[in-house]
Amino acid sequence: MALGRELPQLLKQRLLYKGRKFNFEVNRLRLPNKAEGDWECVRHPGGALAIPVTQYGKLILLRQYRFAVGGRLLEFPVQVR
């Protein structure tokens, strides 16, 4: 492996939440410099993003309410598996 391209070593993996659309886990990693730490990870099956463009070259966005931010965000339409 090329210098500087070493991967962290997974020491422990804890699944904290298993849901219908995503899982949440905390992973204990050892970095190539031997430092250790916990990294949170959301595992999601993926989705598809279509960027709708009108015949005039304008993008179409949706105003979507998101509980996590307590308000609405502008987003492209997304299809989640």
mmCIF file of the N, C-alpha and C atoms, coordinates in Angstrom:
data_MODEL
# 
_entry.id   MODEL 
# 
loop_
_atom_site.group_PDB 
_atom_site.id 
_atom_site.type_symbol 
_atom_site.label_atom_id 
_atom_site.label_alt_id 
_atom_site.label_comp_id 
_atom_site.label_asym_id 
_atom_site.label_entity_id 
_atom_site.label_seq_id 
_atom_site.pdbx_PDB_ins_code 
_atom_site.Cartn_x 
_atom_site.Cartn_y 
_atom_site.Cartn_z 
_atom_site.occupancy 
_atom_site.B_iso_or_equiv 
_atom_site.pdbx_formal_charge 
_atom_site.auth_seq_id 
_atom_site.auth_comp_id 
_atom_site.auth_asym_id 
_atom_site.auth_atom_id 
_atom_site.pdbx_PDB_model_num 
ATOM 1   N N  . MET A 1 1  ? 0.855   -1.181 0.000   1.00 0.00 ? 1  MET A N  1 
ATOM 2   C CA . MET A 1 1  ? 0.000   0.000  0.000   1.00 0.00 ? 1  MET A CA 1 
ATOM 3   C C  . MET A 1 1  ? 0.893   1.234  0.000   1.00 0.00 ? 1  MET A C  1 
ATOM 4   N N  . ALA A 1 2  ? 0.516   2.262  -0.734  1.00 0.00 ? 2  ALA A N  1 
ATOM 5   C CA . ALA A 1 2  ? 1.311   3.472  -0.849  1.00 0.00 ? 2  ALA A CA 1 
ATOM 6   C C  . ALA A 1 2  ? 1.402   4.198  0.490   1.00 0.00 ? 2  ALA A C  1 
ATOM 7   N N  . LEU A 1 3  ? 2.512   4.863  0.711   1.00 0.00 ? 3  LEU A N  1 
ATOM 8   C CA . LEU A 1 3  ? 2.727   5.620  1.933   1.00 0.00 ? 3  LEU A CA 1 
ATOM 9   C C  . LEU A 1 3  ? 1.617   6.656  2.115   1.00 0.00 ? 3  LEU A C  1 
ATOM 10  N N  . GLY A 1 4  ? 1.081   6.744  3.323   1.00 0.00 ? 4  GLY A N  1 
ATOM 11  C CA . GLY A 1 4  ? 0.008   7.696  3.591   1.00 0.00 ? 4  GLY A CA 1 
ATOM 12  C C  . GLY A 1 4  ? -1.367  7.179  3.219   1.00 0.00 ? 4  GLY A C  1 
ATOM 13  N N  . ARG A 1 5  ? -1.458  5.958  2.760   1.00 0.00 ? 5  ARG A N  1 
ATOM 14  C CA . ARG A 1 5  ? -2.742  5.389  2.344   1.00 0.00 ? 5  ARG A CA 1 
ATOM 15  C C  . ARG A 1 5  ? -3.212  4.270  3.278   1.00 0.00 ? 5  ARG A C  1 
ATOM 16  N N  . GLU A 1 6  ? -2.574  4.160  4.445   1.00 0.00 ? 6  GLU A N  1 
ATOM 17  C CA . GLU A 1 6  ? -2.950  3.108  5.372   1.00 0.00 ? 6  GLU A CA 1 
ATOM 18  C C  . GLU A 1 6  ? -4.374  3.347  5.867   1.00 0.00 ? 6  GLU A C  1 
ATOM 19  N N  . LEU A 1 7  ? -5.091  2.278  6.099   1.00 0.00 ? 7  LEU A N  1 
ATOM 20  C CA . LEU A 1 7  ? -6.475  2.368  6.562   1.00 0.00 ? 7  LEU A CA 1 
ATOM 21  C C  . LEU A 1 7  ? -6.540  2.197  8.074   1.00 0.00 ? 7  LEU A C  1 
ATOM 22  N N  . PRO A 1 8  ? -7.543  2.799  8.717   1.00 0.00 ? 8  PRO A N  1 
ATOM 23  C CA . PRO A 1 8  ? -7.715  2.548  10.152  1.00 0.00 ? 8  PRO A CA 1 
ATOM 24  C C  . PRO A 1 8  ? -8.130  1.106  10.393  1.00 0.00 ? 8  PRO A C  1 
ATOM 25  N N  . GLN A 1 9  ? -7.820  0.612  11.574  1.00 0.00 ? 9  GLN A N  1 
ATOM 26  C CA . GLN A 1 9  ? -8.180  -0.752 11.970  1.00 0.00 ? 9  GLN A CA 1 
ATOM 27  C C  . GLN A 1 9  ? -9.432  -0.691 12.832  1.00 0.00 ? 9  GLN A C  1 
ATOM 28  N N  . LEU A 1 10 ? -10.442 -1.477 12.481  1.00 0.00 ? 10 LEU A N  1 
ATOM 29  C CA . LEU A 1 10 ? -11.676 -1.544 13.265  1.00 0.00 ? 10 LEU A CA 1 
ATOM 30  C C  . LEU A 1 10 ? -11.429 -2.418 14.487  1.00 0.00 ? 10 LEU A C  1 
ATOM 31  N N  . LEU A 1 11 ? -11.581 -1.837 15.676  1.00 0.00 ? 11 LEU A N  1 
ATOM 32  C CA . LEU A 1 11 ? -11.366 -2.572 16.916  1.00 0.00 ? 11 LEU A CA 1 
ATOM 33  C C  . LEU A 1 11 ? -12.671 -3.095 17.506  1.00 0.00 ? 11 LEU A C  1 
ATOM 34  N N  . LYS A 1 12 ? -13.717 -2.292 17.400  1.00 0.00 ? 12 LYS A N  1 
ATOM 35  C CA . LYS A 1 12 ? -15.002 -2.674 17.987  1.00 0.00 ? 12 LYS A CA 1 
ATOM 36  C C  . LYS A 1 12 ? -16.108 -1.932 17.250  1.00 0.00 ? 12 LYS A C  1 
ATOM 37  N N  . GLN A 1 13 ? -17.219 -2.608 17.059  1.00 0.00 ? 13 GLN A N  1 
ATOM 38  C CA . GLN A 1 13 ? -18.371 -2.007 16.381  1.00 0.00 ? 13 GLN A CA 1 
ATOM 39  C C  . GLN A 1 13 ? -19.612 -2.241 17.239  1.00 0.00 ? 13 GLN A C  1 
ATOM 40  N N  . ARG A 1 14 ? -20.311 -1.144 17.565  1.00 0.00 ? 14 ARG A N  1 
ATOM 41  C CA . ARG A 1 14 ? -21.526 -1.251 18.385  1.00 0.00 ? 14 ARG A CA 1 
ATOM 42  C C  . ARG A 1 14 ? -22.702 -0.678 17.610  1.00 0.00 ? 14 ARG A C  1 
ATOM 43  N N  . LEU A 1 15 ? -23.720 -1.488 17.424  1.00 0.00 ? 15 LEU A N  1 
ATOM 44  C CA . LEU A 1 15 ? -24.948 -1.044 16.777  1.00 0.00 ? 15 LEU A CA 1 
ATOM 45  C C  . LEU A 1 15 ? -25.844 -0.452 17.861  1.00 0.00 ? 15 LEU A C  1 
ATOM 46  N N  . LEU A 1 16 ? -26.091 0.856  17.789  1.00 0.00 ? 16 LEU A N  1 
ATOM 47  C CA . LEU A 1 16 ? -26.890 1.527  18.801  1.00 0.00 ? 16 LEU A CA 1 
ATOM 48  C C  . LEU A 1 16 ? -28.354 1.634  18.421  1.00 0.00 ? 16 LEU A C  1 
ATOM 49  N N  . TYR A 1 17 ? -28.632 1.648  17.109  1.00 0.00 ? 17 TYR A N  1 
ATOM 50  C CA . TYR A 1 17 ? -30.005 1.763  16.648  1.00 0.00 ? 17 TYR A CA 1 
ATOM 51  C C  . TYR A 1 17 ? -30.140 1.052  15.319  1.00 0.00 ? 17 TYR A C  1 
ATOM 52  N N  . LYS A 1 18 ? -31.179 0.240  15.190  1.00 0.00 ? 18 LYS A N  1 
ATOM 53  C CA . LYS A 1 18 ? -31.475 -0.413 13.911  1.00 0.00 ? 18 LYS A CA 1 
ATOM 54  C C  . LYS A 1 18 ? -32.881 -0.015 13.532  1.00 0.00 ? 18 LYS A C  1 
ATOM 55  N N  . GLY A 1 19 ? -33.008 0.714  12.445  1.00 0.00 ? 19 GLY A N  1 
ATOM 56  C CA . GLY A 1 19 ? -34.299 1.206  11.998  1.00 0.00 ? 19 GLY A CA 1 
ATOM 57  C C  . GLY A 1 19 ? -34.668 0.693  10.628  1.00 0.00 ? 19 GLY A C  1 
ATOM 58  N N  . ARG A 1 20 ? -35.836 1.131  10.165  1.00 0.00 ? 20 ARG A N  1 
ATOM 59  C CA . ARG A 1 20 ? -36.297 0.719  8.833   1.00 0.00 ? 20 ARG A CA 1 
ATOM 60  C C  . ARG A 1 20 ? -35.470 1.354  7.728   1.00 0.00 ? 20 ARG A C  1 
ATOM 61  N N  . LYS A 1 21 ? -35.052 2.610  7.925   1.00 0.00 ? 21 LYS A N  1 
ATOM 62  C CA . LYS A 1 21 ? -34.360 3.328  6.854   1.00 0.00 ? 21 LYS A CA 1 
ATOM 63  C C  . LYS A 1 21 ? -32.877 3.533  7.097   1.00 0.00 ? 21 LYS A C  1 
ATOM 64  N N  . PHE A 1 22 ? -32.424 3.395  8.334   1.00 0.00 ? 22 PHE A N  1 
ATOM 65  C CA . PHE A 1 22 ? -30.999 3.545  8.601   1.00 0.00 ? 22 PHE A CA 1 
ATOM 66  C C  . PHE A 1 22 ? -30.634 2.877  9.921   1.00 0.00 ? 22 PHE A C  1 
ATOM 67  N N  . ASN A 1 23 ? -29.346 2.615  10.082  1.00 0.00 ? 23 ASN A N  1 
ATOM 68  C CA . ASN A 1 23 ? -28.777 2.103  11.328  1.00 0.00 ? 23 ASN A CA 1 
ATOM 69  C C  . ASN A 1 23 ? -27.768 3.116  11.835  1.00 0.00 ? 23 ASN A C  1 
ATOM 70  N N  . PHE A 1 24 ? -27.575 3.159  13.141  1.00 0.00 ? 24 PHE A N  1 
ATOM 71  C CA . PHE A 1 24 ? -26.586 4.050  13.747  1.00 0.00 ? 24 PHE A CA 1 
ATOM 72  C C  . PHE A 1 24 ? -25.631 3.207  14.569  1.00 0.00 ? 24 PHE A C  1 
ATOM 73  N N  . GLU A 1 25 ? -24.340 3.374  14.305  1.00 0.00 ? 25 GLU A N  1 
ATOM 74  C CA . GLU A 1 25 ? -23.340 2.590  15.011  1.00 0.00 ? 25 GLU A CA 1 
ATOM 75  C C  . GLU A 1 25 ? -22.192 3.472  15.470  1.00 0.00 ? 25 GLU A C  1 
ATOM 76  N N  . VAL A 1 26 ? -21.476 3.000  16.476  1.00 0.00 ? 26 VAL A N  1 
ATOM 77  C CA . VAL A 1 26 ? -20.257 3.655  16.939  1.00 0.00 ? 26 VAL A CA 1 
ATOM 78  C C  . VAL A 1 26 ? -19.127 2.656  16.746  1.00 0.00 ? 26 VAL A C  1 
ATOM 79  N N  . ASN A 1 27 ? -18.092 3.108  16.082  1.00 0.00 ? 27 ASN A N  1 
ATOM 80  C CA . ASN A 1 27 ? -16.959 2.252  15.757  1.00 0.00 ? 27 ASN A CA 1 
ATOM 81  C C  . ASN A 1 27 ? -15.712 2.750  16.479  1.00 0.00 ? 27 ASN A C  1 
ATOM 82  N N  . ARG A 1 28 ? -15.040 1.836  17.139  1.00 0.00 ? 28 ARG A N  1 
ATOM 83  C CA . ARG A 1 28 ? -13.753 2.141  17.773  1.00 0.00 ? 28 ARG A CA 1 
ATOM 84  C C  . ARG A 1 28 ? -12.680 1.816  16.750  1.00 0.00 ? 28 ARG A C  1 
ATOM 85  N N  . LEU A 1 29 ? -11.868 2.821  16.380  1.00 0.00 ? 29 LEU A N  1 
ATOM 86  C CA . LEU A 1 29 ? -10.848 2.651  15.346  1.00 0.00 ? 29 LEU A CA 1 
ATOM 87  C C  . LEU A 1 29 ? -9.466  2.951  15.899  1.00 0.00 ? 29 LEU A C  1 
ATOM 88  N N  . ARG A 1 30 ? -8.472  2.272  15.339  1.00 0.00 ? 30 ARG A N  1 
ATOM 89  C CA . ARG A 1 30 ? -7.073  2.621  15.578  1.00 0.00 ? 30 ARG A CA 1 
ATOM 90  C C  . ARG A 1 30 ? -6.544  3.181  14.266  1.00 0.00 ? 30 ARG A C  1 
ATOM 91  N N  . LEU A 1 31 ? -6.079  4.401  14.324  1.00 0.00 ? 31 LEU A N  1 
ATOM 92  C CA . LEU A 1 31 ? -5.558  5.071  13.133  1.00 0.00 ? 31 LEU A CA 1 
ATOM 93  C C  . LEU A 1 31 ? -4.139  4.605  12.840  1.00 0.00 ? 31 LEU A C  1 
ATOM 94  N N  . PRO A 1 32 ? -3.658  4.852  11.623  1.00 0.00 ? 32 PRO A N  1 
ATOM 95  C CA . PRO A 1 32 ? -2.293  4.442  11.273  1.00 0.00 ? 32 PRO A CA 1 
ATOM 96  C C  . PRO A 1 32 ? -1.228  5.024  12.211  1.00 0.00 ? 32 PRO A C  1 
ATOM 97  N N  . ASN A 1 33 ? -1.510  6.184  12.834  1.00 0.00 ? 33 ASN A N  1 
ATOM 98  C CA . ASN A 1 33 ? -0.549  6.774  13.771  1.00 0.00 ? 33 ASN A CA 1 
ATOM 99  C C  . ASN A 1 33 ? -0.690  6.191  15.178  1.00 0.00 ? 33 ASN A C  1 
ATOM 100 N N  . LYS A 1 34 ? -1.508  5.139  15.322  1.00 0.00 ? 34 LYS A N  1 
ATOM 101 C CA . LYS A 1 34 ? -1.754  4.389  16.562  1.00 0.00 ? 34 LYS A CA 1 
ATOM 102 C C  . LYS A 1 34 ? -2.733  5.074  17.515  1.00 0.00 ? 34 LYS A C  1 
ATOM 103 N N  . ALA A 1 35 ? -3.229  6.236  17.169  1.00 0.00 ? 35 ALA A N  1 
ATOM 104 C CA . ALA A 1 35 ? -4.256  6.888  17.994  1.00 0.00 ? 35 ALA A CA 1 
ATOM 105 C C  . ALA A 1 35 ? -5.557  6.107  17.861  1.00 0.00 ? 35 ALA A C  1 
ATOM 106 N N  . GLU A 1 36 ? -6.333  6.053  18.949  1.00 0.00 ? 36 GLU A N  1 
ATOM 107 C CA . GLU A 1 36 ? -7.616  5.355  18.942  1.00 0.00 ? 36 GLU A CA 1 
ATOM 108 C C  . GLU A 1 36 ? -8.720  6.336  19.262  1.00 0.00 ? 36 GLU A C  1 
ATOM 109 N N  . GLY A 1 37 ? -9.905  6.063  18.717  1.00 0.00 ? 37 GLY A N  1 
ATOM 110 C CA . GLY A 1 37 ? -11.049 6.919  18.989  1.00 0.00 ? 37 GLY A CA 1 
ATOM 111 C C  . GLY A 1 37 ? -12.329 6.277  18.518  1.00 0.00 ? 37 GLY A C  1 
ATOM 112 N N  . ASP A 1 38 ? -13.440 6.887  18.904  1.00 0.00 ? 38 ASP A N  1 
ATOM 113 C CA . ASP A 1 38 ? -14.767 6.424  18.506  1.00 0.00 ? 38 ASP A CA 1 
ATOM 114 C C  . ASP A 1 38 ? -15.299 7.316  17.397  1.00 0.00 ? 38 ASP A C  1 
ATOM 115 N N  . TRP A 1 39 ? -15.842 6.700  16.352  1.00 0.00 ? 39 TRP A N  1 
ATOM 116 C CA . TRP A 1 39 ? -16.440 7.418  15.236  1.00 0.00 ? 39 TRP A CA 1 
ATOM 117 C C  . TRP A 1 39 ? -17.869 6.933  15.055  1.00 0.00 ? 39 TRP A C  1 
ATOM 118 N N  . GLU A 1 40 ? -18.792 7.882  14.998  1.00 0.00 ? 40 GLU A N  1 
ATOM 119 C CA . GLU A 1 40 ? -20.194 7.545  14.769  1.00 0.00 ? 40 GLU A CA 1 
ATOM 120 C C  . GLU A 1 40 ? -20.435 7.392  13.271  1.00 0.00 ? 40 GLU A C  1 
ATOM 121 N N  . CYS A 1 41 ? -21.349 6.485  12.944  1.00 0.00 ? 41 CYS A N  1 
ATOM 122 C CA . CYS A 1 41 ? -21.626 6.218  11.540  1.00 0.00 ? 41 CYS A CA 1 
ATOM 123 C C  . CYS A 1 41 ? -23.111 5.921  11.351  1.00 0.00 ? 41 CYS A C  1 
ATOM 124 N N  . VAL A 1 42 ? -23.715 6.571  10.384  1.00 0.00 ? 42 VAL A N  1 
ATOM 125 C CA . VAL A 1 42 ? -25.088 6.270  9.988   1.00 0.00 ? 42 VAL A CA 1 
ATOM 126 C C  . VAL A 1 42 ? -25.002 5.441  8.719   1.00 0.00 ? 42 VAL A C  1 
ATOM 127 N N  . ARG A 1 43 ? -25.519 4.235  8.773   1.00 0.00 ? 43 ARG A N  1 
ATOM 128 C CA . ARG A 1 43 ? -25.540 3.351  7.598   1.00 0.00 ? 43 ARG A CA 1 
ATOM 129 C C  . ARG A 1 43 ? -26.909 3.469  6.954   1.00 0.00 ? 43 ARG A C  1 
ATOM 130 N N  . HIS A 1 44 ? -26.904 3.750  5.675   1.00 0.00 ? 44 HIS A N  1 
ATOM 131 C CA . HIS A 1 44 ? -28.129 3.995  4.918   1.00 0.00 ? 44 HIS A CA 1 
ATOM 132 C C  . HIS A 1 44 ? -28.053 3.177  3.638   1.00 0.00 ? 44 HIS A C  1 
ATOM 133 N N  . PRO A 1 45 ? -29.167 2.581  3.215   1.00 0.00 ? 45 PRO A N  1 
ATOM 134 C CA . PRO A 1 45 ? -29.106 1.726  2.032   1.00 0.00 ? 45 PRO A CA 1 
ATOM 135 C C  . PRO A 1 45 ? -28.855 2.474  0.736   1.00 0.00 ? 45 PRO A C  1 
ATOM 136 N N  . GLY A 1 46 ? -28.944 3.777  0.764   1.00 0.00 ? 46 GLY A N  1 
ATOM 137 C CA . GLY A 1 46 ? -28.702 4.556  -0.445  1.00 0.00 ? 46 GLY A CA 1 
ATOM 138 C C  . GLY A 1 46 ? -29.975 5.177  -0.975  1.00 0.00 ? 46 GLY A C  1 
ATOM 139 N N  . GLY A 1 47 ? -29.844 5.920  -1.985  1.00 0.00 ? 47 GLY A N  1 
ATOM 140 C CA . GLY A 1 47 ? -30.978 6.598  -2.585  1.00 0.00 ? 47 GLY A CA 1 
ATOM 141 C C  . GLY A 1 47 ? -30.601 7.065  -3.974  1.00 0.00 ? 47 GLY A C  1 
ATOM 142 N N  . ALA A 1 48 ? -31.533 7.689  -4.611  1.00 0.00 ? 48 ALA A N  1 
ATOM 143 C CA . ALA A 1 48 ? -31.298 8.222  -5.953  1.00 0.00 ? 48 ALA A CA 1 
ATOM 144 C C  . ALA A 1 48 ? -31.662 9.693  -5.950  1.00 0.00 ? 48 ALA A C  1 
ATOM 145 N N  . LEU A 1 49 ? -30.885 10.473 -6.631  1.00 0.00 ? 49 LEU A N  1 
ATOM 146 C CA . LEU A 1 49 ? -31.126 11.910 -6.720  1.00 0.00 ? 49 LEU A CA 1 
ATOM 147 C C  . LEU A 1 49 ? -31.313 12.281 -8.182  1.00 0.00 ? 49 LEU A C  1 
ATOM 148 N N  . ALA A 1 50 ? -32.404 12.921 -8.454  1.00 0.00 ? 50 ALA A N  1 
ATOM 149 C CA . ALA A 1 50 ? -32.643 13.466 -9.790  1.00 0.00 ? 50 ALA A CA 1 
ATOM 150 C C  . ALA A 1 50 ? -32.606 14.985 -9.663  1.00 0.00 ? 50 ALA A C  1 
ATOM 151 N N  . ILE A 1 51 ? -31.857 15.622 -10.522 1.00 0.00 ? 51 ILE A N  1 
ATOM 152 C CA . ILE A 1 51 ? -31.810 17.086 -10.498 1.00 0.00 ? 51 ILE A CA 1 
ATOM 153 C C  . ILE A 1 51 ? -32.650 17.577 -11.671 1.00 0.00 ? 51 ILE A C  1 
ATOM 154 N N  . PRO A 1 52 ? -33.887 17.978 -11.351 1.00 0.00 ? 52 PRO A N  1 
ATOM 155 C CA . PRO A 1 52 ? -34.771 18.431 -12.427 1.00 0.00 ? 52 PRO A CA 1 
ATOM 156 C C  . PRO A 1 52 ? -34.374 19.823 -12.922 1.00 0.00 ? 52 PRO A C  1 
ATOM 157 N N  . VAL A 1 53 ? -34.270 19.929 -14.243 1.00 0.00 ? 53 VAL A N  1 
ATOM 158 C CA . VAL A 1 53 ? -33.915 21.191 -14.885 1.00 0.00 ? 53 VAL A CA 1 
ATOM 159 C C  . VAL A 1 53 ? -35.011 21.524 -15.890 1.00 0.00 ? 53 VAL A C  1 
ATOM 160 N N  . THR A 1 54 ? -35.514 22.741 -15.815 1.00 0.00 ? 54 THR A N  1 
ATOM 161 C CA . THR A 1 54 ? -36.568 23.154 -16.751 1.00 0.00 ? 54 THR A CA 1 
ATOM 162 C C  . THR A 1 54 ? -35.971 23.406 -18.127 1.00 0.00 ? 54 THR A C  1 
ATOM 163 N N  . GLN A 1 55 ? -36.819 23.611 -19.092 1.00 0.00 ? 55 GLN A N  1 
ATOM 164 C CA . GLN A 1 55 ? -36.351 23.895 -20.456 1.00 0.00 ? 55 GLN A CA 1 
ATOM 165 C C  . GLN A 1 55 ? -35.593 25.219 -20.532 1.00 0.00 ? 55 GLN A C  1 
ATOM 166 N N  . TYR A 1 56 ? -35.719 26.040 -19.477 1.00 0.00 ? 56 TYR A N  1 
ATOM 167 C CA . TYR A 1 56 ? -35.025 27.331 -19.429 1.00 0.00 ? 56 TYR A CA 1 
ATOM 168 C C  . TYR A 1 56 ? -33.736 27.260 -18.608 1.00 0.00 ? 56 TYR A C  1 
ATOM 169 N N  . GLY A 1 57 ? -33.360 26.041 -18.194 1.00 0.00 ? 57 GLY A N  1 
ATOM 170 C CA . GLY A 1 57 ? -32.122 25.859 -17.452 1.00 0.00 ? 57 GLY A CA 1 
ATOM 171 C C  . GLY A 1 57 ? -32.225 26.142 -15.957 1.00 0.00 ? 57 GLY A C  1 
ATOM 172 N N  . LYS A 1 58 ? -33.428 26.263 -15.434 1.00 0.00 ? 58 LYS A N  1 
ATOM 173 C CA . LYS A 1 58 ? -33.611 26.518 -14.009 1.00 0.00 ? 58 LYS A CA 1 
ATOM 174 C C  . LYS A 1 58 ? -33.767 25.189 -13.265 1.00 0.00 ? 58 LYS A C  1 
ATOM 175 N N  . LEU A 1 59 ? -33.193 25.145 -12.055 1.00 0.00 ? 59 LEU A N  1 
ATOM 176 C CA . LEU A 1 59 ? -33.294 23.947 -11.217 1.00 0.00 ? 59 LEU A CA 1 
ATOM 177 C C  . LEU A 1 59 ? -34.577 23.995 -10.396 1.00 0.00 ? 59 LEU A C  1 
ATOM 178 N N  . ILE A 1 60 ? -35.138 22.824 -10.139 1.00 0.00 ? 60 ILE A N  1 
ATOM 179 C CA . ILE A 1 60 ? -36.348 22.729 -9.324  1.00 0.00 ? 60 ILE A CA 1 
ATOM 180 C C  . ILE A 1 60 ? -35.975 22.173 -7.956  1.00 0.00 ? 60 ILE A C  1 
ATOM 181 N N  . LEU A 1 61 ? -36.341 22.903 -6.895  1.00 0.00 ? 61 LEU A N  1 
ATOM 182 C CA . LEU A 1 61 ? -36.102 22.486 -5.523  1.00 0.00 ? 61 LEU A CA 1 
ATOM 183 C C  . LEU A 1 61 ? -37.432 22.381 -4.791  1.00 0.00 ? 61 LEU A C  1 
ATOM 184 N N  . LEU A 1 62 ? -37.454 21.524 -3.777  1.00 0.00 ? 62 LEU A N  1 
ATOM 185 C CA . LEU A 1 62 ? -38.631 21.376 -2.932  1.00 0.00 ? 62 LEU A CA 1 
ATOM 186 C C  . LEU A 1 62 ? -38.342 21.994 -1.578  1.00 0.00 ? 62 LEU A C  1 
ATOM 187 N N  . ARG A 1 63 ? -39.347 22.595 -0.974  1.00 0.00 ? 63 ARG A N  1 
ATOM 188 C CA . ARG A 1 63 ? -39.218 23.092 0.391   1.00 0.00 ? 63 ARG A CA 1 
ATOM 189 C C  . ARG A 1 63 ? -39.762 21.988 1.289   1.00 0.00 ? 63 ARG A C  1 
ATOM 190 N N  . GLN A 1 64 ? -38.861 21.343 2.045   1.00 0.00 ? 64 GLN A N  1 
ATOM 191 C CA . GLN A 1 64 ? -39.200 20.160 2.820   1.00 0.00 ? 64 GLN A CA 1 
ATOM 192 C C  . GLN A 1 64 ? -38.981 20.426 4.304   1.00 0.00 ? 64 GLN A C  1 
ATOM 193 N N  . TYR A 1 65 ? -39.979 20.092 5.137   1.00 0.00 ? 65 TYR A N  1 
ATOM 194 C CA . TYR A 1 65 ? -39.813 20.231 6.582   1.00 0.00 ? 65 TYR A CA 1 
ATOM 195 C C  . TYR A 1 65 ? -38.895 19.133 7.102   1.00 0.00 ? 65 TYR A C  1 
ATOM 196 N N  . ARG A 1 66 ? -37.932 19.503 7.931   1.00 0.00 ? 66 ARG A N  1 
ATOM 197 C CA . ARG A 1 66 ? -37.005 18.556 8.552   1.00 0.00 ? 66 ARG A CA 1 
ATOM 198 C C  . ARG A 1 66 ? -37.005 18.780 10.057  1.00 0.00 ? 66 ARG A C  1 
ATOM 199 N N  . PHE A 1 67 ? -37.456 17.765 10.785  1.00 0.00 ? 67 PHE A N  1 
ATOM 200 C CA . PHE A 1 67 ? -37.559 17.848 12.235  1.00 0.00 ? 67 PHE A CA 1 
ATOM 201 C C  . PHE A 1 67 ? -36.218 18.196 12.883  1.00 0.00 ? 67 PHE A C  1 
ATOM 202 N N  . ALA A 1 68 ? -35.132 17.599 12.384  1.00 0.00 ? 68 ALA A N  1 
ATOM 203 C CA . ALA A 1 68 ? -33.810 17.770 12.988  1.00 0.00 ? 68 ALA A CA 1 
ATOM 204 C C  . ALA A 1 68 ? -33.351 19.224 13.021  1.00 0.00 ? 68 ALA A C  1 
ATOM 205 N N  . VAL A 1 69 ? -33.766 20.013 12.055  1.00 0.00 ? 69 VAL A N  1 
ATOM 206 C CA . VAL A 1 69 ? -33.367 21.424 12.032  1.00 0.00 ? 69 VAL A CA 1 
ATOM 207 C C  . VAL A 1 69 ? -34.496 22.343 12.482  1.00 0.00 ? 69 VAL A C  1 
ATOM 208 N N  . GLY A 1 70 ? -35.663 21.751 12.752  1.00 0.00 ? 70 GLY A N  1 
ATOM 209 C CA . GLY A 1 70 ? -36.784 22.542 13.246  1.00 0.00 ? 70 GLY A CA 1 
ATOM 210 C C  . GLY A 1 70 ? -37.328 23.526 12.231  1.00 0.00 ? 70 GLY A C  1 
ATOM 211 N N  . GLY A 1 71 ? -37.237 23.179 10.972  1.00 0.00 ? 71 GLY A N  1 
ATOM 212 C CA . GLY A 1 71 ? -37.735 24.078 9.946   1.00 0.00 ? 71 GLY A CA 1 
ATOM 213 C C  . GLY A 1 71 ? -37.682 23.435 8.574   1.00 0.00 ? 71 GLY A C  1 
ATOM 214 N N  . ARG A 1 72 ? -37.873 24.263 7.594   1.00 0.00 ? 72 ARG A N  1 
ATOM 215 C CA . ARG A 1 72 ? -37.877 23.784 6.217   1.00 0.00 ? 72 ARG A CA 1 
ATOM 216 C C  . ARG A 1 72 ? -36.536 24.056 5.543   1.00 0.00 ? 72 ARG A C  1 
ATOM 217 N N  . LEU A 1 73 ? -36.158 23.139 4.659   1.00 0.00 ? 73 LEU A N  1 
ATOM 218 C CA . LEU A 1 73 ? -34.936 23.260 3.870   1.00 0.00 ? 73 LEU A CA 1 
ATOM 219 C C  . LEU A 1 73 ? -35.297 23.176 2.396   1.00 0.00 ? 73 LEU A C  1 
ATOM 220 N N  . LEU A 1 74 ? -34.475 23.773 1.565   1.00 0.00 ? 74 LEU A N  1 
ATOM 221 C CA . LEU A 1 74 ? -34.622 23.596 0.124   1.00 0.00 ? 74 LEU A CA 1 
ATOM 222 C C  . LEU A 1 74 ? -33.806 22.379 -0.279  1.00 0.00 ? 74 LEU A C  1 
ATOM 223 N N  . GLU A 1 75 ? -34.454 21.439 -0.991  1.00 0.00 ? 75 GLU A N  1 
ATOM 224 C CA . GLU A 1 75 ? -33.801 20.190 -1.365  1.00 0.00 ? 75 GLU A CA 1 
ATOM 225 C C  . GLU A 1 75 ? -34.182 19.794 -2.782  1.00 0.00 ? 75 GLU A C  1 
ATOM 226 N N  . PHE A 1 76 ? -33.289 19.022 -3.401  1.00 0.00 ? 76 PHE A N  1 
ATOM 227 C CA . PHE A 1 76 ? -33.663 18.351 -4.642  1.00 0.00 ? 76 PHE A CA 1 
ATOM 228 C C  . PHE A 1 76 ? -34.548 17.169 -4.279  1.00 0.00 ? 76 PHE A C  1 
ATOM 229 N N  . PRO A 1 77 ? -35.452 16.760 -5.175  1.00 0.00 ? 77 PRO A N  1 
ATOM 230 C CA . PRO A 1 77 ? -36.253 15.562 -4.900  1.00 0.00 ? 77 PRO A CA 1 
ATOM 231 C C  . PRO A 1 77 ? -35.337 14.341 -4.804  1.00 0.00 ? 77 PRO A C  1 
ATOM 232 N N  . VAL A 1 78 ? -35.618 13.460 -3.832  1.00 0.00 ? 78 VAL A N  1 
ATOM 233 C CA . VAL A 1 78 ? -34.796 12.271 -3.620  1.00 0.00 ? 78 VAL A CA 1 
ATOM 234 C C  . VAL A 1 78 ? -35.703 11.062 -3.476  1.00 0.00 ? 78 VAL A C  1 
ATOM 235 N N  . GLN A 1 79 ? -35.262 9.929  -3.982  1.00 0.00 ? 79 GLN A N  1 
ATOM 236 C CA . GLN A 1 79 ? -35.970 8.672  -3.796  1.00 0.00 ? 79 GLN A CA 1 
ATOM 237 C C  . GLN A 1 79 ? -35.097 7.773  -2.940  1.00 0.00 ? 79 GLN A C  1 
ATOM 238 N N  . VAL A 1 80 ? -35.599 7.383  -1.767  1.00 0.00 ? 80 VAL A N  1 
ATOM 239 C CA . VAL A 1 80 ? -34.864 6.513  -0.855  1.00 0.00 ? 80 VAL A CA 1 
ATOM 240 C C  . VAL A 1 80 ? -35.373 5.095  -1.023  1.00 0.00 ? 80 VAL A C  1 
ATOM 241 N N  . ARG A 1 81 ? -34.443 4.143  -1.039  1.00 0.00 ? 81 ARG A N  1 
ATOM 242 C CA . ARG A 1 81 ? -34.828 2.739  -1.155  1.00 0.00 ? 81 ARG A CA 1 
ATOM 243 C C  . ARG A 1 81 ? -35.541 2.262  0.071   1.00 0.00 ? 81 ARG A C  1 
# 
